[in-house]
Amino acid sequence: MEYAYSPLEMNEFRLLTLHPRFPDSYDNASPGEELPISCTLTSYSRDECPPYEALSYTWGDASNKIPIKVDDSTFEVTANLYAALEHIREDTSTVTLWIDAICINQQDDSEKTEQVKMMRDIYDSSKHARAWLGPAEDGTDGALEELNRVGSLLIAKGLVEPMKEFFKLPADQVERYAVLEGMIKEGFAPLVAEAVDDTSRTMSFYSKACEVLSREYWKRVWIVQEIIVSPQIVFQCGKTTIEFPTLYASICYMLLLGAQIITWQMEKIGGIQNLDEGSTRIFQFAIALGSEGNNISNTTKLFGVRLRYQKELSESSEAAQLSKPSTLGSSLFELLARLHVTGAIKAYCGATNPKDRIFALLGMAIDWSRLGIQPDYDHTKTCSDIYTRAARAIIGSGQVDFLSLSQPQGRQPDLPSWVPDFRAEWILRPCGQLPWDSAFKAFHLSPESVYPRTHDETEIHVPNQVRLLGYQVDIIEEIGRPWAPHYLNGCSAESNLPAISDYLADITSICAKSDAKLAETQHDIYTNDTDRSSARKRVPVADQEEYGTGFIRRAGKDSDEGYDHVTQHLADIQAQVAPTIARNDLKPRGMSYRNMLGWQRDRRPFLSENGYVGLAPLFGQIGDLIVLLENAQFPYILRQVSDGTYNLIGEAYVHGIMYGEYLTEKTGDDGLKAFTLS
């Protein structure tokens, strides 16, 4: 007989009691005989329930199901959940669990909608969450044991807090960066020596650890809330477990070790000019470690969000005790961006229902109630309806740069042009950085020019349309060749070097044409004297440069020098002066500049009618409008369609207006117009 759910009352949820592996008596079983998996499902008020674990896992193949017993009835679960229950159950005692696939009636859309609203509190109130990564495979037990060892060592050395600060340090904190780098270098010294002493062992550990940390579990959207809000979390692979603080410390080690090895070896040989065969092998080993580390970017990103959330939770509790207002949480826009946007391949794409790519984050969003977005599994509401409603609410709240996540690559035709498609394979960082990480402030009025405005008056409630205010800056007159390096190879790959050469050549040509416009009109569009002379070197990287380990700041002399190295390197290759085109042929600033070129992938350089030079989205065309929308950090490219509305093409980099220069002389509504996006 199949299991039949009883309806839940308001504020109720169900808990699963997982029965022991072995019987408490042998009346109906042989000694040592394992019993089939058997459970009891009980309804409780959220205010009165026993302690429980909340299971975090991925459902797995829905067509591959195995029966278990729930209240003496047959209940089918996926093979992955069956394996989790088999590993979690105790020999002689019960385990109380909350598991979404069993504790929620998945066939009842109304119950599912109400229970999803409670999920944040369900995980937050658990004694801990247990993250099931899957069964053990060859070498995974050893990898987790090594992660436990390294993580525990770094915790004991007091390096976790310095590493946390190091990874989130603002771009302008150069002195603090040097201090933290020194602390990490000193603490890592024995680990670096250990890794270099047995490179094959270290590489094997990295490979197996990355395999565990890039399993399908890490790609499921619901784990985001489950990992972030749970007060404590234990990760389990097979029978081996590791707690979050230890795993976080060991992942920091994996991310930093390659760079530390390069620094260590460089100091050992006294500079790159003394590079020998042995040092080259060590550098290649360090680069290989870094390449393996790229496979755990999803995990790294997720842990960063958890740390921010738990820190805010702690600060909010302290504020409550002091009767201060709480600022706990991130906006829905920020959560969607941090967890769906990437520099390369899409991160969290695992969701049986694509609506969950938004619904799974609502419980963590500080503004979800104000936005008026609720989980809604009504089958009459399409994914397009949900995405459009969320986009309208977020943009209408003043977060206009939500538009920057709407990108044509891979989007499905059921969405308006201004609505981000979180079903797409990837969404790239706008202009190379998320809005709150970027220094760009394109719509930045002087204090005397700022005027209050409610967004209700800038919206029109026509299905699939939104109206926003802004300035038309210019029109694209000429557009260059696509800059679209291969996502997996990176800009250091041999196959991308001709494209780099074409990209830089197009920008040089367009800058020359901009200079010709100045000579013809005697009107310089640039308000800063240096903007025209710097355009050729700064436009390719959208005025950004890399420093340290993954830090980004406004481009300066280092970037200009990097441009010179890259162009000279390309010239040497063309003249057959350089025998190879390997990454190591470039000086460090040249390598850094080439990295930054990759951040602007899927772009085309353009020249506007008035002479502005910049980077348009890949699908930009001659005749497209360059627009500054009210409150936006980035300019946007719009294309007028036959009914007088506009399609959003995407955000753009426009040299000379990214820091508010265009609006320095604007006051009030001078030149402001409405753009209806469809």
N, C-alpha and C positions, 0 to 999 in steps of 0.2 A: 504494500500500500504506500502510495506517495504521500509525502508530508503535506499537510494543509495548515496554513497560517491562521491564527486567530487575530482579529483586528486589534490595533493598539489604541489606547486612550491618549488624550492630550498629555504631552510631556513624558510619555513612556518610550522605552526602547527595550531591546531584547539582549540578553547575554547567553553565551553558549558555555555549558559545562562539558569539558572534554574528559571523558572517563579514562581510568588507568589502562595501561597496556596489559597488565596481568590481573586476573581475578583476585578478590579478597578471600575467596574460598574455592575449593576444587570440587564442589558438588556437581557442577555441569561442565567442568573443563579439566584437562590434564595438567599436572604440575609443570610449570614453565611454558605452558602453551599461551601464545599471544592471542588476545581477543581482537576481533575486527574493530575498526574505529567506530565508537559509539558516543553519542552526545545527548545532552538535554538542553532544550531551548526554553528560557523563562523570561517573562516580561517583568520589567521593574520600572518604578518611577525614577526619573533622573535624580531626584533628591534623596532617594533611599535605595541604594544598590550596594552589593558587595564589592570589594576591591577586584579589579580585573586588568588584564593585559589587552591592549588594542593591537591587532595584527595589521602590519603594513606589508603588502605583497602585490604581485601582479597576477591577474587571473590566469593568464596563459591561454592556450588553445581552447576555445569554448566548445569545440566539437569533440574534444578528447576528455570524457568525463568518467568518473569512477564513483560507484555508490557507497555511501556510508549510512549509518543509522542515526536518525534524529528522533527522539521520543518514540523509538521502536518503529518508525516509519522510514521508508527509503528516501534518501536525499542525495542527488547527484552533485558532485563538486568537480572542478577541473583537476587535472592531474597534478598541477603545481600546488594547488591548495591541499590536495590529498597528501602530497609529500611533506608539506609544512606541518600538517596535523600529525603525521607519523613521527616527525622529528621532535615536535614540541611536547607531545603527551608524555606524562611521567609513568614510571613503572607501577607505582602503587598509590598515587594520589591524584586528585582531580586538578584541572587547570581551568580557570574561568577566563573566557575570551570574548572580545567583541570582534566579529568578522563581518564585513559588509555583505558578502555574497550569501551568508546564511542568516544574519540577524536582521536584514532588510528584505522584505518581500519584493524581489526584483520585478515581479509581474504586475505590481500595483503602482501605477504612476503617481497617484496621489500620496500614498505612503512614502514612496521614494523621494518625492519633492520635500515632504516635511522632515524626513530623516536626514537628508542631505544638509538641511539648514542646521541640524544639531551636531554634525560631524566634528566641527572644530571643538565643541565642548566635550564630545565623547573622547577624543584623543587627549585633550587638555586635562581631563579628569581621571585618566587612566593612571595606574601606578607606574607603568612604563609602556612604551610601544616596543613591539618586537618586529624588526624588519627582516623578513624572510628573503634571502638572496638566492636561494635555490640549493639543490643538493651539492655535496662535495664532488669534485672531479680530481683527476690526477694533478697533484701539486698545490691544490687550493688550500688544504689544511696547513701546509708549510708556509704558504704566503700569508695567511691570516696570523699564524704564530709570529712571523717576522714583523708584520704590521703592529701586533701587540707589543713586541719587544722594542722596536724603534720608537713607537709612540710613547710608551712608558718611560723610555730613556729621556726623550725630549721634555716630557712633563717634569721629570725629576730635575732636569737641568734648568727649569724655569724659562724655557724658550718659547712656550706657546703664546704668551701675551705679546712678546716682541714680534713674533711671526704674524699674529693677527693684525697688529698695528702696521707692520710693514706692507701687508697686502692691501690695506685700505687707505694708505697715506695719501693725502692730497698732493697734487702735482707740484705745488710751490714749496713744499717742506723739504728742501734739498738738504739742509743741515741735519734735520732729524733722520732723513733717509740714510745719511752716512753713518750716524750713530747706530741705528738699527742694523744696518748691513754689517758693521763691525761686531756687534753682539752675536749675530747669527753666524758669521764667519768663525768666530772663536768657538762657539758651541758645536758647530758642525765639524770641526777639524778632525776628531777621531773617527767620525762617521765617513768623512771623505777618504781618509787613509784606508779605512776598512773596505770601502767600495772599490777603490782603485787596486787594492791588493788582490782582489779576486773578482775581476770584471765579469767573468762568465756567471758566477753565482749571483752577483748583483743584477745582471741583465735577466737572468732566469726569474729572480724574485719580482722584478718590475713587470715582466711579461705576465706572470700568473696573477699578481696583484691587480694589474690593469684589467685583466680578463674578468676578475670578480667585480671590480668597480665599474665595469662598463656593460654588465649584464642587462637583460631586458628590464629588470626591476627599475633601474635608474632612468628609464625612458617613459615611465608611466606617470601621467599628470597628477593623479590623486596622491602619490607619495609625497608631493610637495607639501601639502597641508599636514599630512600625517607626520612627517619628519620635523617640520618646523615648529608645530605647536605642542608636541608631546614634551612633557617636562624632562623625561629621560628616555633614551632610546638605546636598544641593544640590537646589533646587527648579527645575523646568524647565517652561516653557510655550512650546510651539513650539520654537524654537531658542534662546530667551533663558533665561538661568539667573540665579539669585540664591542666595547662601549664607545659611544660617540666621542668623548674627549680624546680617547686614545687613537681612534681612527682619524679624527681631524688632525691631530699632531703628526701622524705618520703620513697623511696625504700632503701636508705642508712639506715634509721631508722629501717626498717624491717630486714635488714641484720645484724645489730649490736645489736639489742635489747636483743636477747637471751644471748649473751656473756656478755653484760653489767649487766644483771640480775644475772648471775652466780657470777660475780666479786662482785657485790653489796651485795649479800647474803653471800658470803664467808667472806667478811670483817665484816659483821654484826655478824656472829657467831664465828669469830675468828679462822677460819681454818677448814679444812675438818675433823679433829679429833673430832670436836664438832658437827658433822652432826646429826640432829634429824629428826623426822618424818615430821615436818612442812617444814624444809629446803629441805628435799628430794622431797617433792611435788613441791616446787618452782623450784628446779633443773629440775625435770621432765617437768614442764611447759616450762622452758627456752629451753630445748632440743626439745620439741614439736614445739616451735616457729621456731627454726633453721631448723627443718625438713620441715615445711611449706615453709620457705624461699627458700629451694632448688628448689621449683616449679617455681621460677621466675628467674632462672639462665639465660635463654635466654634474658630476658629483661635487666638484669644487664649487661650482656656481650655487648649487643647492645648499651646501653647508654654509656658504657665506650668508645666504638669506636667513638660515636658521640662527646663526650667531647674531645678526642684526635684530631679529625678532625677539630672541630671548633677552638680549641686552635692553631693548626697549621695554620688555615686560618687567624686568627688574627695576628699571628706572621709573616705570609707571607705578609700581607698587610702592616705591619710596615716595613718589610724589603724592600718592593717595594718603600715606601716613602723615605727610606734611600739609595736607589739604591744598595741593597744587593741581592744576589741570593736567590731565593725561594726554600724551601725544603718541600713545602706543599705535604701532602699525604702519604699514605702507599703503599707498593708494592702489586701487585696482590697476590703474595705468602702469604704475611702477612694477607691480608684481607680474603683470602680463609681459612687460618688456624684459625684465630681468630673467624671466624663465622661458620665454619663447624666442628672444632675439639672440643672435649669435654672430660671430665674425665669419662663420663658414656654414656648417651643417646644422640643421634644425635640432634643437635639444629635446624638449619634452613633447614627443609626438604620440605617446601611447595612451589612447583613450578609445574605449569601445564606442562611446557616443561623443561626437565632436563638440557637442554643447558643453561637455565637461571641461574643455580647455579654458572655459571661463568659470563655470560653476564650481570647479574644484578649488578656485582661488578666492571665492567670495568671502569665506569665513575668516580669511586673514586680512581682508581689505578694510582699512579704517573708514573708507567712504562708501561702502557698498549700500548701506541703508539710505544715505543721502542721495545716492545715485538712483535709488529706486529699482535696483536690479535684484530679482529673486530667482532661485532655481526653479525651473519650469520644464517638466518632462512631458507636458501635454503633447501628444503626437501630432496635433494640428499646428504646433509652432515649429517651424523649420529652423535649421541651424543658421540660415541667413537671417531669419527674424531675430534670433538671439544676438548674433554678432552685431547687427545693425542697431538694435536697441541699446546695446552696451556702448557702441561707438558714439551714438547720439548723446547718451547721458554723459559720457566722459568729456567729449568735446564741448558740450553745452555747459559743463561745470567750469570752463575756462582752460582746460588742459588741451589746448589746440594742437600741440605737437604729437598727440595721439595719431594724427594724420601721417606722421613720419613712419609709422609701422605699416601703413598701407602701401604695398609694393606689388607691381604687376607680375613679377616672376612667380609662376605657379599658382596664381590666384584663380579661383573658380568663377564662372560667369554669373552666378546667382547673387553676387554681392555688388553694391554700388562701389564706385571707384574710390571713395573716401573711407571705406570700412576695411580695416585690417583682416586678413584671412589667416586665422591661426591653424588652419588645416594645411597650409602651404609647407613645402619641404623645408624652407628656410625663410627667415626674415633677417635682413642684415642690419647692423647698427647704422642708424641714420648719420650721414656725414662722418662715419667712423666711430661715433660715440653716442651713448644714450643722452637724452636731454640734460639730466641732472649731473652727468659727468662732463658735460661740454662747457667750454668757455663762451660759446656763441650766444649772442643776444641780438639777433637781427632786428627784432621789433623792440627797440629800447628807446623810449622817448625821454627827453630831458624832463626833470621834475616839474617844470612849469607847463609842460605839454601833456602831462598825464591827466586823463579825465575818466571818471568812473563810468562804467557801463554794465548793465545787466545782460546776460547772454540770452534771456528770454526774448528780448526784442530782436536779436540777431538770428533767431531760428524761425523757420517756417515748417509747419507740420504737414509736409507733403511726403508720402511714403518714398523712402529711398533718397531723399534730398535733405541737405542741410545748408543753411545760408550763413556766411561768415563775412565779416568786414575786413578790409585790408587796402593796401596800395598796390597799384600796378607799377612795377619798377621799370620794366622794359620788355622787349620781345626778342626771342632767339632769332638771330639772322643767319648764323652758320653753325654747323655742328660737326664734330670730329668723329673719328672712327671709334667703335666700341672698345672700352678697356674692360675686358672680362677674362682675367687669368683663371686657369683651372683651379677649382676650389680645393682640391685635395693636394695638388702639387705645391702650391704656394708660389710666391714671386721669385723664389730662389731657383725654381726649376728651369732647366735648359729650354724647355718648350715655350716658356713665357718670355724669354729675353727679346725675341723680335717684337712681341706685343708691347713690351716696356719701351723699346726704341720708338715704335710708332706713336705711342701715347705721349711721350715727351716731345717728339717732333711736332705733333699736332698742336700741343699747347704752345710751343715756341712760335709756330706759324701764326696762331691766333693772337698771341701777344703782340707780334709784329703788326698785324692788321689793326689791333686796337691803337697802337702807337700812330699808325697812319691816319686813323680817324681823328686823333688829337691834332696832328699836323694840319689836317684839312679844316677842322672846325674851330681850333684854338680854344676849345672848351674841355677842360679836364674833369671827368666825372669823379675822380678820386679826391677825397677830402684830405687824405694823408699823403705827404710828399713821397714816402717810401713805397706806397702800395703799387705804383706802376713798375718801379724797378725790381720789386721783389716777386712780381706775379709769376714769372717764368719758373722760378724754383719753388714757390709756395703753393701754387694752384694744384700741382700733381698730387700733393699730400694733404690738401685742404687745410693748409696752414697749421699742421700738427707735426710734432716730432716725438720720438720715443726716447726715454731715458731710464736708466736703471733696469729693473726687471718688470717690464710691462707697463710702465708709467707713461702717461701722455701729457704733453703741455703744448702751449703755442709755439710754433716753429720759430727758430732763431738761427744763430750762426752755425750750430751743429748740423741743423737740417740743410743749410746752404752748402756746407762743406760735403755733406753726404750726397747731395745732388751732383756736385762736381766729381766726386769719386765714381758715382754710377755712370755718368755720361762719359767719363774718361775710360772706364772699364769697357763700356759698349764700343767706344771708338777703337780701343786696343783689339777687341775681339774681331771687329770688322776689318781691321788692318792686319789681322793675324799676328799681332804682337803677343797677345796672350794665348798660350797653347791650349788652355782649358777654360771652361766657364763655370767652374765649381764655385760654390758659395764662399769658400775660404779665400778665393782670389781677391775678394773685396775687403777693404779696410772696415773696421767696426762701424764708423759713421755711414759708410756706404751701405752696409748690410742693414743698418737701422732704417735708412731712407727707403730701401727696397721693401722692408717690412711694411712701412707706412703706405707705400704705394698699394700694397695688397688690401689695406683697410678701405680704400676707395674703389674697390672692384665694382663691376656692373655700372659704370659711369661712361659718359661721353663728354669731352671738353666742348665748350661752346663759346661763341662770340655774340653779344647782343647788338641791337641796332645802335645803341649809344656808346658801345665800346667796352662794356663789362665782359670780363673773362671769368669762366667758372666751370663747374662740373654739373651736368644735368644727369638725371636718371638714364638708364640704358635705353629706354624707349622714348626719350625726348626727341622732338622734331623741330625743324625750322617753322617759325610761326607760333610756337608755344609761348605763353605768357610767363614772365617772372613776377611773382607776387609776394608781398610781405603781408601775412595775415595777422590780425590783431592778437597780441600776446604770444606770438610764436617765436621760438629761438632760431628757427631755420627759415630761409626763403622757400617757396614752393613753386613748382612748375604746374601750370594749369593749361588745359586745351579746351577751347570753346567748341561746343557741339551745336547741332542744328536748332535745337529748341531754346537757345540762349543760355543754357546752363553750361557748366564746366566739368570736365573730367579731371580728377587729380592724377597727375603723372608721378609725382613724388617730390621729396625734399631735394634741395640743391645747395651746392657751395657756390657763392657769388663773391669773388674777391673784391674787397673794399667796402662791403656792406654788412659783414657778419657780426660786427660789434656795435651796431646801432648808428653807423655813420650816415645812412640814407635819411634817417629821421631827425638829424640834428637841427634842421631848420623847420621841421613840421610843427604846427600848433593846431590844437582842436581837431576839427573834422576836415582840415585842408587836404583835399584830394582823396579822401576816404570813400570807398565804394563797396557795394555788396556783391559778393560772389556766391552764386547758388551752385553747390556741388551735387552732381548726380552719379 
